[in-house]
Amino acid sequence: ETNDSLRKTKVVASLGPASWSEEMIGKMIEAGTDIFRLNCSHRRGGDFERVYPLIRKYAKEMGKHVEVLGDLQGPKFRVGELAGDPIPLVNGDILEFGISVDENDNIRPGRITMKSTTEQNALMKAAKVGTDLLIEDGIMKVNVVEKLSDTELKVKVIRGGKLKARKGVNVPGVEIDCAALTEKDIEDAE
């Protein structure tokens, strides 16, 4: 048993779909949680409105002071949907990389697409010849060899792999002209 009042650090516990049951929240407070982190990436309608009162209820019942931290998602950049099976990206291949022109313009051999969002349009606009685009946490890498427009690029596969739907895209060292808070972030914060 530990005396929580003697600790000089705070215990932060992340809550998500696997841990935000009534039973788990009580157990986590009992185990010494000082701050619950609510990961807004996992938020679906009504989740936090249900969980926050539970945290307050159990903290009060147990006589504990527990903080709640909302971790806002921020802008996300992701490739779109697949027209079929995962697409092999082969080193040296030249591909189209663009914003989907309609709901049927999905990833297919020779073309990688992203949905049209404010953030993703800003990413495409910021990309220049020589820009590296890292896909799926850098597992795959393509390099811009030609900028056709603010929504269409030609890229060369530098590090290939199997491209699946909705994988993250990162553009290190490139300043992207979009707000740090998305509409979803503002909704989550409210």
C-alpha positions in Angstrom: 0.0 0.0 0.0 1.3 3.5 -0.9 0.5 6.8 0.7 -0.5 8.8 -2.4 0.0 12.1 -0.5 3.8 11.5 -0.3 4.3 11.1 -4.0 6.0 14.0 -5.8 4.7 12.9 -9.2 1.3 12.5 -10.7 0.0 9.3 -12.2 -1.7 9.9 -15.6 -3.9 7.1 -16.9 -5.3 7.1 -20.4 -8.9 6.2 -20.8 -10.3 4.7 -24.0 -12.9 2.2 -25.1 -11.1 -0.6 -23.3 -10.8 1.1 -20.0 -13.7 3.5 -19.5 -16.2 1.2 -17.8 -17.6 2.0 -14.4 -15.6 -0.9 -12.9 -12.3 0.1 -14.4 -12.5 3.8 -13.5 -13.0 2.9 -9.8 -10.1 0.5 -9.9 -7.8 3.0 -11.6 -8.6 5.7 -9.0 -8.0 3.1 -6.2 -4.7 2.2 -7.8 -3.6 5.9 -7.6 -4.6 7.6 -10.7 -4.3 11.4 -10.3 -5.2 12.5 -13.9 -7.3 10.7 -16.4 -6.4 11.5 -20.0 -9.3 11.3 -22.4 -8.0 10.5 -25.9 -10.2 12.5 -28.2 -9.1 10.4 -31.1 -11.4 7.7 -29.7 -14.3 10.0 -28.9 -17.6 9.1 -30.4 -20.9 10.9 -29.7 -21.8 10.8 -26.0 -18.7 8.9 -24.8 -17.1 11.7 -22.8 -20.5 12.9 -21.6 -21.0 9.4 -20.1 -17.5 8.9 -18.7 -16.8 12.4 -17.2 -19.6 12.1 -14.6 -18.4 8.6 -13.7 -14.9 9.9 -12.9 -16.4 12.7 -10.8 -18.7 10.2 -9.0 -16.0 7.7 -8.1 -13.4 10.4 -7.1 -16.0 12.0 -4.7 -17.0 8.6 -3.2 -13.3 7.7 -2.6 -12.4 11.2 -1.3 -9.7 11.6 -4.1 -8.9 14.7 -6.1 -8.7 13.5 -9.7 -8.0 15.8 -12.7 -9.3 15.2 -16.3 -7.1 16.0 -19.3 -8.7 16.2 -22.8 -6.0 15.2 -25.3 -7.2 16.8 -28.6 -6.5 15.0 -31.8 -5.3 17.9 -33.9 -5.0 17.7 -37.7 -4.7 14.2 -39.2 -3.4 13.4 -42.6 -4.5 10.0 -44.0 -4.6 8.3 -47.4 -8.1 7.4 -48.5 -10.0 4.2 -49.1 -8.9 1.3 -51.4 -10.7 0.3 -54.6 -9.7 -3.3 -53.8 -6.9 -5.2 -52.0 -3.9 -3.4 -50.4 -1.7 -2.0 -53.1 2.0 -2.9 -53.4 4.2 0.2 -53.6 7.4 -0.8 -55.5 10.6 1.1 -55.1 11.3 3.3 -58.1 7.7 3.3 -59.4 6.2 6.7 -60.3 2.6 7.2 -59.1 -0.2 9.8 -59.0 -0.8 11.2 -55.5 -3.9 13.4 -55.3 -7.0 14.6 -53.6 -10.0 12.4 -54.5 -12.0 14.0 -57.3 -15.2 12.1 -56.1 -16.2 9.3 -53.8 -15.2 6.7 -56.4 -11.7 8.0 -56.8 -10.1 5.5 -54.4 -6.5 4.2 -54.0 -5.7 1.8 -56.9 -2.5 0.6 -58.7 -0.7 3.7 -59.9 -2.8 6.2 -57.8 -2.8 7.2 -54.1 -5.7 9.4 -53.0 -6.6 11.4 -49.9 -10.1 12.7 -49.1 -10.7 16.4 -49.6 -10.5 18.1 -46.2 -9.2 21.5 -45.2 -6.1 19.9 -43.6 -5.4 17.5 -46.4 -5.8 20.2 -49.1 -3.3 22.3 -47.2 -0.8 19.4 -47.1 -1.1 19.0 -50.9 -0.7 22.7 -51.4 2.4 22.8 -49.2 4.1 19.8 -51.0 6.8 20.8 -53.5 9.2 18.9 -55.7 11.6 17.1 -53.4 9.2 16.8 -50.5 9.1 13.4 -48.8 5.8 12.0 -47.8 6.0 9.3 -45.1 3.2 6.8 -45.0 2.2 4.5 -42.1 4.6 5.9 -39.6 7.4 6.1 -42.1 7.2 2.4 -43.1 6.7 3.6 -46.7 8.2 6.8 -48.3 7.4 8.6 -51.5 9.1 11.7 -52.9 7.4 14.4 -55.0 9.0 14.5 -58.4 6.4 16.8 -60.1 3.7 19.1 -58.9 0.8 19.1 -61.3 -1.5 21.3 -59.3 -2.4 22.2 -55.7 -4.3 18.9 -55.6 -2.2 16.5 -57.8 1.4 15.3 -57.5 3.6 12.7 -59.2 5.6 10.8 -56.6 8.4 8.3 -56.8 8.4 5.3 -54.4 11.5 5.5 -52.3 10.6 2.9 -49.7 7.8 0.5 -50.7 5.4 -1.7 -48.9 1.8 -2.8 -49.0 -0.5 0.3 -48.8 -3.7 -0.1 -46.9 -6.7 2.2 -46.4 -6.6 5.2 -44.0 -2.9 5.0 -43.2 -1.3 8.1 -41.8 0.8 10.6 -43.9 3.5 12.7 -42.3 5.5 15.5 -44.0 8.6 16.2 -41.9 10.0 19.7 -42.1 7.1 21.1 -44.2 5.0 24.0 -42.8 1.3 23.2 -43.5 -1.0 26.2 -43.6 -3.9 24.9 -41.5 -5.3 25.5 -38.1 -3.8 23.5 -35.2 -7.4 23.0 -33.9 -9.8 21.2 -36.2 -13.6 21.5 -36.1 -13.6 18.1 -34.3 -11.1 19.5 -31.7 -13.3 22.4 -31.0 -16.4 20.1 -30.6 -14.4 17.8 -28.4 -13.2 20.7 -26.2 -16.7 22.0 -25.7 
